Amino acid sequence: MILSDKIMILRRRNGWSQEELAERLDVSRQSVSKWEMGQSVPELDKIVQLSNLFGVSSDILIRDEIELSEPATQARQGSDSDPFAEESERKTAEEPVGNLLSEDDAKNLLRSARRKNLLTALGVAFCILSPILLIMQYLTAGLIALFVLVAAAVALFIAADHIWKGTPYSSYTRGDRLSADAAAFVREKEPAAARRFLIFDIAGVVLCILSVIPLLTMALRFDEKLTDRMAETCVAILLGMVACGVFLILLRGAELTVWGRFRAILDGKIPADIRDGEEPKEAREREEERRHPFHKIYWSFTTALYLAISFLTLRWDITWIIWPVAATLCVAIEAIWNFAHREKY
């Protein structure tokens, strides 16, 4: 058993938090965290202090062939009658143990994240592409394509969520660590992943910006001679380019979060997407509280408005503008809401 695991086990056996152990050793909590994650090794004088604090010999800490049992299986002497010992045991049992992720675990987590990204990005792209045939005035085929693509998108979203939830270690637990092989893998592959995300972001944003060029070019070139068919074709091209751009941007999603979690673990920090050390479930519940019910009501109303206006006017070549306008308003409203409630959340 390596030194990092022994320090963690002995600390929990004594019912101390990382902060409490750091105070006794006169070091920072980050130092203790790095010792327990194997990112650094205590100096010799600190090892002697640790052995004195834990009441064990230095050999027990240093020699890897010596094993220690987890605190849950250790009955502290007098704990059945000492209320302070009972409280210590209770704190130890409640403290999250965390997981030690191997290199295979890290690779499996990244593979699942990429699959989730791909399915989610395809689903969103299908939603953006769904009204194209209606815009081009193919009413029957357009309606069929609209519902088929939206149904396919929903199926992809469900599949992506199922894949992610079924992946081991997909949820962060306080105390998660990376093995030496996993840490080396992360340090080696992270720069390439960052470059790939940058390329996806640039390509996606550029495609979204350039998507209006066909429509503007056609309008400026033909002026009043621009036919409905030309305009419909240009709008279809616009939506196609936007779908490709959004697809590329969404390809980073969950994978970027996983890389961020790995980096946070290596740096001895809590991932940025977990507030105040909360577990992901608690963080998601707070996020849902913050967003609910605005988003569900807003987008349901937008969809109903889009379909109602489109069917009443049969101007599918124009009503598509509802979606970019609604998206812009949604971002603005959410930003104002977050600013107004920044103290609460």
N, C-alpha and C positions, 0 to 999 in steps of 0.2 A: 504494500500500500504506500502510495507516495505521500510526501510531506503535506501537500495541500489538502488532501482528504483527511489526514490525521488532525490538522488544525481545525477543520470544520467540525469533525466529529467531537473532538474534545471541547470545543467552544460550546456546542449544543448540549453536550453532556453536563456542562456547568450552567446551562440556562442563560448564557450571555448572548446579547446581540453583537453584531460586528462593531457597533459604536462603543459598547461597554468594554469589549476586549481592547479596542484601540485606545480607550482612555487609560486602561490599566498598563498598557505598554508605552503610552505617551507617543503614539503614532496616529496618522490619519485613518479614517474608516476606509478610504480608498486603498491604503496600503494593505490592510487586512483583507479587503476584497480581492486584491490582486494575488495575495498569497494563496487564498482559497481557490482561486481559479487557475493557479499554476502559471500566472503571467510573470511572477517574480518570486524570489526566495528570500526569506528573512536573513538578516545578517546574523553572525554567530552570537553576538550579545543578545539579540532578540530571541534566538532559539533557546538560549539559557533562561531568559525571562519567561518564555512560554512554558518550558519544562517546570519551572518553579510555580508558575500560576496554575498549571494543570495538575501538578503533583505527580509528574512522571519523569523518568530519566531522559536525558537528551538522546540516548540510543534509541528509545522508542520512537522519537520523532524522526530521527535521521535515517535509521535503517529501514529500507523498503520492504524487507522480508517479514517485518513484524506487522501483523494485522491488528486492527481495532474493530470492535463491533459497533453498530449504530447505537445512538443513545436510547432508542426506544426499547432495546433489549437489555439495557443496563439498569438495574435497580439501585439507586443511590442509597447508601447506608443511612438509616433513620428517616427516610422519606415518608414512611407510613405514619410517623408521628410528628414530624417537623413541618409546620405549615409553610415555612419559607421554602423548604425543599420541594413540597408539593406544588407550590406556585412556580418554582423553577422548572419542574418537570412539565407542568402544563404549558409554559411558554415554549419549551423545547419542542413539545409535540405539535404545537400550533404553527411553528415557524416553517415556511415552505422549504422543502429540501432542494428543489431544483433538479435538473437533468444534466447528465454529462453526455453531450452530443459527439458522436464519433464522426469521422470523415464521411462514412457511408450515410449516416443520418443527415449530415449537412447537404450532401449531394441529392439525396432523396427529397429533402425539403425544397431545394431549388428546382428540381424537376417538377414537382407538384405545383410549385408557384408558377412556373412557365406554362404548364398546362392550363392552370386557372386563368392566367393572363390571356392566353390564346382564345379560350372559349368565351371569356368575358368580352374581349375585343371584337370577336366575330359577332357576338350577340348585339353589341351596340352598333356595329357597322350594318347589320341586317336591318335594325330599326331605322337607321338613317336612309338606307336604300329603299325601304318598303314603299314609299309613295311615288317612286319614279314613273311607273307605268300609268298611274292615275294622273300625274302631272302631264304626261304625253297624251292624255285624252283616251286611253284604252280603258274604258270604265270597268267592264266585266273582268278582263284579265288583270286589271290594276287592283280591283278589290280582292281577287283571289290571291294575288301576289302579296298584297298588304297583310292580310290575315295569316298567310303561310309564313312569311318572313318574321312577323311579330311572334307567332307561335314558336317558330324555330329559335328565335332569340330567347324567349322565356325558358325553353328547354335547355339551351346552352348555359343560361345563368344558373339554373338548378343543378346541372351537371358540374359546373365549375365549383359551386358551393359544396356539393357532395364530395368531390375530389379533395378539396382543401380540408374539410372537416375530418375526412378519413385518413389524413396524413399524420403520422406520429410527430409529436413536438410542433404541430402547426400553431399552437398557442404558447405564448411566452409565459414562463413561470419564474418568479423571482428566485435567483440562485442558479439559473441555467449557466452551464459552463461548456467550453469547447475542449475536446481532447487536443493533445499536442499536434496530431496529424490533421485534425479539423482546423485548428488555428493556422497551421502552415498553408493548408488549402485555401482558406479564406484570404490570407495575405497575398497569396500568389494570384488568385483569380479575380479578386475584387477590382483591381484597376481596369482589366479588360471589360468587366461587366459595366463599370462606370462609363467607359468610352462607348460601349454599345447603347446604353441608355441615352447618352448625349446625342448620338447619331439618330436614334429613333425620335427623340424630342425635336431636334432641328428639322428632320425630314417631315415630321407630322405637322409642325407649325407652319413650315414653308408651304406645304400642300394646301393647308386651310387658307392661308393668305392668298395663294395664287389661284384658288378655286373660282374667284370672281372674274378673272381675266377673260375667259371665253365669252361670258355674258357682256362684259363691258366692251370688249373688242367688237363683237357682233353688233352691239347697239351703236357704237360710234361709226362703224364702217357703213352700215346700211341706213342709219338714221331712221327716217319715217318708213323706209321700205322693209324694216324688220318684220318678218311674218311670225304668226303664232307658233308655227312649227319650229322655226329657228330659236325662238325664245324658250320653248319647251325643251329642246335639245340642249341648249346652253345650261338651263337649270338642272337637267339630268346630269350633265357633266360636272356641274358645281357640286351636286350632292355626292356624286361618285368620288370626287377628289376629297371632299370633306370626310367621307366615310373612310377612305384610305388613310387620311391624316390622323383621324381620331383612333383608328385601328393601331397605327404605329405608336401613338402616344400611350395607349392603354397597354401595350405589350410589356411595359415595365412594372406596373402595378404591384402585385403581391411579391414579385421577385425583388423589387427595390426595397420593400419592407423587410424581407428576410435578410438581405445584405446589410441593411441598417441595423437590424437586431444583432447580427453577428459582430458588426463593428462596435456596437454598444457593449456587448459582452466582453470583447477584447479590451475595450477601454475601461471596463469596470463600472459601467453606467447602466441605468435603466433605459430601455429603448424609448425614443421620443414619443412614440404613439401610445405609450402607457402613462397615464397621468398619475403623478405622486405615488408611483410604485404599485398601482392597482393591477390586478390581473386583467387580461384582455376582455373577459366576460363583463367585468364591472365597468371597464372603460367603454365597451360597446354600448352597455345599457345607458351610461351617461350621455354618450353621443346620440343614441336614439332619442333620449329624453330631450336633448337640445334641438334635434331636428324635427321630431314628431310633435304635432301632426302636419306641420307646414308642407313638407315635401310631398307627402301622399295626397293631400288635398290639392296642392298647387298643380301637380302634373296630371292628376285625374281631371281637374277642371280644364287644363290646357288641351288635353287629348279630346275631351268632349267638345270644347269650343272649336278645335280644328276640324273635327269630323262634321259638326253641325254646319259651320260656315261653308265648308267644301261641298257638302251635299246640297245645300240650299242654293249656292251660287254656281256650282259645277265649274268653278275656276280653280282647278287644282294647280294650274300653272302659276297662280298668285298666292294662294293660301299657304303654301309651304313657308312663306316668310314668318308665319306665326311661331315656328320652332326656334329660329335664331333669336327672335325678339324675346320670346319667353325664357330662353336660356340666359340671355343677358340680364333680364329683369330678376331672374332667380338668384344669380350671383350677387347682384346689387342689393337685393333685399336681405340675403343671408349675411352679407358683409355688414350691413347696417345693424342687423339683429345681434351679430356677434360683438360688434363694438358697443352697443347699448347694454349688453349683458356680460361684458368682459369680467366684471368683478365676481359675478355669480359662478361663472364657469372657469 
